[in-house]
């Protein structure tokens, strides 16, 4: 039935959320994660948003930036952090950090050290 389908799909998406939270340092793609959920990309994205309030990419970036804030508070050099958080380049890391946190990594570091 439709209810069973929704419940199963919901469980798959929640499993994917857990997977993202545990593997955000990896290069996780929407294609890969929607295959894990056994749903189409569109269906996955729609249900993911309903359950989390965020798009897949936004959620992944939030997990990565949350970890980056922990590294900064622990005294890591900002230039070393982006790779530890799953970003391939500093500019993408910087842009996402500023978008999510509202300040640059350097400003965050000044406030938290």
MOVEN-V994862 format. One record per backbone hydrogen bond with DSSP energy under -0.5 kcal/mol. NH is the residue of the N-H (numbers start at 0). CO is the residue of the C=O. E is the energy in kcal/mol with one decimal. If there is no record, write none. Layout:
# MOVEN-V994862
nh-><NH,NH>
co-><CO,CO>
e-><E,E>
This chain:
# MOVEN-V994862
nh-><4,5,6,7,8,9,10,11,12,13,14,15,16,17,18,19,20,21,22,23,25,27,32,33,34,35,36,37,38,43,44,45,46,47,48,49,50,51,52,58,59,60,61,62,63,64,65,66,67,68,69,70,71,72,73,74,75,79,80,80,81,83,83,84,84,85,86,92,93,94,95,96,97,98,99,100,101,107,108,109,110,111,112>
co-><0,1,2,3,4,5,6,7,8,9,10,11,12,13,14,15,16,17,18,19,22,25,28,29,30,31,32,34,33,39,40,41,42,43,44,45,46,47,48,54,55,56,57,58,59,60,61,62,63,64,65,66,67,68,69,71,70,76,76,77,77,79,80,80,81,82,81,88,89,90,91,92,93,94,95,96,97,103,104,105,106,107,108>
e-><-2.2,-2.6,-2.8,-2.7,-2.8,-3.0,-2.1,-2.2,-2.6,-2.7,-2.2,-2.1,-2.4,-2.1,-2.4,-2.7,-2.5,-1.7,-1.4,-0.8,-2.2,-1.6,-2.5,-2.5,-1.9,-1.9,-1.3,-1.1,-1.9,-2.8,-3.0,-2.4,-2.4,-3.2,-2.3,-2.0,-2.2,-2.3,-2.6,-2.6,-2.6,-2.6,-2.4,-2.2,-2.1,-2.8,-2.3,-1.8,-2.0,-2.4,-1.4,-2.3,-2.6,-2.3,-1.7,-1.7,-2.3,-1.4,-0.8,-1.0,-0.9,-0.7,-0.7,-1.2,-0.5,-1.1,-2.4,-1.6,-3.2,-2.5,-2.5,-2.7,-2.5,-2.1,-2.5,-3.2,-1.7,-2.5,-2.5,-2.3,-1.9,-2.0,-1.2>
